[in-house]
Amino acid sequence: MIENKKTDNNIDIKEIITLYLRYWYVYIICVIIAIIAVRLYSRYIIPEYNTYATILIKDNKQNYSPIENLSNFSGVNGLRYEEVDNELLVLRSKRLLKKVVENLNLYSTFHVEGNILSTEIYNNLPIEIKVNEKDSTSTFSEDFILSFDNNNIYLQKNEEDEIKTYSYNQPIDFYFGNIQFLKKSSEIKKENNIIVNIADSYTVANRLKSNLSANRYEDYSSAIIISMKSPQKEKAKDIINDLIVVFNNDAIADKNLENKKTLEFINERIKIINNELGGVEENLSSYKQDNKVIDPLSTAEESIGEIKSLSKEILDLSTKEEFTSIYKNQIKNASIDEVLPSNPLSQNSELAQYVSEYNKIVIERNIQKQNATDLNPIIQNKAEVLKQLKGAIINSIEKENNLLQRQKSLINNKLQKYQTRFGQIPEQERILRSINRQQSIKENLYLLLLQKREETAISLATSAEKAKIIDAPESIGPTNTDFTPYYLGATLLGLLLPIGIIYLSTLLNTKIETRKDLSKVIGDYPILGELPSLKKDDINNVVDKDLSILSEAFRIIRTNLQFMLGAENSEQGKAILVTSTIKGEGKTFVSINLGHILSQLEDKKTIIIGADIRNPQLQRYFSNSKRRIGLTEYLYDTTVELDDIIITSNFDNRTSMILSGAIPPNPTELIMNKRLGTLIDLLKTIYDYIIIDSAPLLLVSDTYYISGLVDLSVIVARSRFTEKQLLEFPLKATKDNKLKHPAFILNDVSSKSSGYGYKYGYNYGYGYGYHNKTKVSILSKLKSIFNK
């Protein structure tokens, strides 16, 4: 780290504000462009409407399960939040939306192309398209240009393709299946260039889902609002209405799963018992015929009245016991995804509640599995709950079966007491009674199953809808025509975008731009002055005795040089080295003008030496100088005298020049020639100021040798050109005693980057009549602003 260098960490708020306000015209342009963009956008936007409907999810439960604590969700008004969330999931499901697409025939969408926008047509065309998909799992979306008249359909894939003609009701084959164009009216007027998109139900359902939303309505736990954004109000209303219908049908289908399963179970048992009953009746008939029995039943009933009553009770209990065993096996064999049937002969309310809760969770789990896997924690949790519920159901069945067995055992004990009294009843009668008992059991069970089948069928036919419409679909809007936020955003963007660009450019800027930037890098080393930017035509100008900006800038530098060089009554002249870090920073321009401004002092003589013998630039300022000998010839040829190489400046007869001469093959060795030191010492006796235009420091070592022969080293840096890091080299060279008494000049400073001396001092001089004022047109002023 250079000791001289100091870092100024103070934040100059005024400087920061000035930096951003300097580009005020950019802000205005960006804001105007942004507002124009919003204006164009608002002019061609398609109006969009918000269509919504409100529905109420009805709770059809009569009571709650005794194991309600298995659920971790609670709610109010009879519905849990989890249940409402499940209904929201179903409403937004692609499964239901695909049914809506199929019901409303939304496979095709028609648009009329305008100059800029296309407008959708819904239900206003005299034709419709029937789509027959080849594979229900494949997806497709194709656009066609459609024209039609009363006789034919005309299709083309794009404007370059050939127009193909088809007839109405004719299947048109494509890779995804076939389509048919159907007439909706008998007379059809000719229409041209309608854009039609044909897509599969899954693709259309995805489009609908992106514009459809379903959420809880305010703070009502059971109310849901369904909304859809669309430029077609009628289409949105139809979609929402049909979605509610599909949702109700789907809910009814889920609700009837248990009833359907129960009905299937009852029908199966009726079929089996019917066969068994037929077998018992056949046995009874055979026994009567074989034993010639006429009417044993009436005789038995007269003698065993008590036995009849007890036998009836045993019959009922046996019927229930047999059916309970069958029902238990059915429950055990049911899979976790299968809805369980109810036991139509059971009066066990606990068992009915278990089955109802089990089936509800099965349905919820099957819905959730459509969008998740078995590894999902919610799915796994419900599987665990179902496992517990099935165990509880089997437990309840076993308890009921045990109760039936105990009741049957008690009645059997009573029956045995009575049977011992009637041991004299003929064996034939006892056999007939046994057959009749079996027949009665089967008949009783058969009649009960028929009754339960009717009850289940009635329940299946009278299932209530899940959703009740509170507010029918209605549209508001358009909702996208308030462009106030857009204009505010455009204004904000127009302001923030230039600020961001300026901030990034400042943050990433590694070049010296202002005097303050230079001062931060070089620390306490002196800055002689700043030189303003010149137009391309004025780059090679040489200062005169006028009051131009360039002349005034060099006069300030001259004054600062005099302070640094000391008293003017010295017997010898002062040698000044002018160099830079790299090529292109303006050291030759500074050397020429510095020599001429110094020669304007009274009784002062100046000479400029072109010491950059590798890349001579001094002769650019003098005509007919290419063939003149110069410093190179003087250094290697001892016969060349001083008068042979000195020429007078074209601009000032008090300023002399020594050009670089021919480019030598060994410039470094030539510069280190002792004859150069002798030349400078000789010139100090003749001239007051010797300006040495040397090579850049970073490229060659010539300048370091010359620095030991001069009184002051002037390093030229160029605004917006010189990298800050490059100035570390002259500072390090100074620290290592390779560069003598450095001072800096900032060249090519623009008016917006100049210091207070340039902005105020020079303008003050012009404002008070040192020059003739010229009127400047408004157009010229604008050009000057954008050229900054």
Sequence and secondary structure as in RCSB ss.txt:
>XXXX:A:sequence
MIENKKTDNNIDIKEIITLYLRYWYVYIICVIIAIIAVRLYSRYIIPEYNTYATILIKDNKQNYSPIENLSNFSG
VNGLRYEEVDNELLVLRSKRLLKKVVENLNLYSTFHVEGNILSTEIYNNLPIEIKVNEKDSTSTFSEDFILSFDN
NNIYLQKNEEDEIKTYSYNQPIDFYFGNIQFLKKSSEIKKENNIIVNIADSYTVANRLKSNLSANRYEDYSSAII
ISMKSPQKEKAKDIINDLIVVFNNDAIADKNLENKKTLEFINERIKIINNELGGVEENLSSYKQDNKVIDPLSTA
EESIGEIKSLSKEILDLSTKEEFTSIYKNQIKNASIDEVLPSNPLSQNSELAQYVSEYNKIVIERNIQKQNATDL
NPIIQNKAEVLKQLKGAIINSIEKENNLLQRQKSLINNKLQKYQTRFGQIPEQERILRSINRQQSIKENLYLLLL
QKREETAISLATSAEKAKIIDAPESIGPTNTDFTPYYLGATLLGLLLPIGIIYLSTLLNTKIETRKDLSKVIGDY
PILGELPSLKKDDINNVVDKDLSILSEAFRIIRTNLQFMLGAENSEQGKAILVTSTIKGEGKTFVSINLGHILSQ
LEDKKTIIIGADIRNPQLQRYFSNSKRRIGLTEYLYDTTVELDDIIITSNFDNRTSMILSGAIPPNPTELIMNKR
LGTLIDLLKTIYDYIIIDSAPLLLVSDTYYISGLVDLSVIVARSRFTEKQLLEFPLKATKDNKLKHPAFILNDVS
SKSSGYGYKYGYNYGYGYGYHNKTKVSILSKLKSIFNK
>XXXX:A:secstr
  SS        HHHHHHHHHTTHHHHHHHHHHHHHHHHHHHHS    EEEEEEEEE    SS  TTGGG    E
ETTEEHHHHHHHHHHHT HHHHHHHHHHHTTTEEEEEE SS EEEE S SSEEEEEEES TT   EEEEEEEE S
SEEEEESSTTS  EEEETT  EEETTEEEEEEESSSS   EEEEEEEEE HHHHHHHHHHHEEEEE TT SSEEE
EEEEES HHHHHHHHHHHHHHHHHHHHHHHHHHHHHHHHHHHHHHHHHHHHHHHHHHHHHHHHHHHT S HHHHH
HHH HHHHHHHHHHHHHHHHHHHHHHHHHHHHH  TTS     TT   HHHHHHHHHHHHHHHHHHHHTTSS TT
SHHHHHHHHHHHHHHHHHHHHHHHHHHHHHHHHHHHHHHHHHHHHHTTTS HHHHHHHHHHHHHHHHHHHHHHHH
HHHHHHHHHHHT   SEEEEEEEEEE  SS   HHHHHHHHHHHHHHHHHHHHHHHHH  B  SHHHHHHHHTTS
 EEEEEE   GGGTT    SS  HHHHHHHHHHHHHHHHH  TT SS EEEEEEESSTTS HHHHHHHHHHHHHT
STT  EEEEE   SS  GGGGSTT TT   HHHHHH TT  HHHHEEE SS TTEEEE   S  S HHHHHT HH
HHHHHHHHHHH SEEEEE   TTT SHHHHHHTT SEEEEEEETTTSBGGGGHHHHHHHHTTSS SEEEEEEEE 
TTT  HIIIIIIHHHHHTTSS      HHHHHHHHHT 
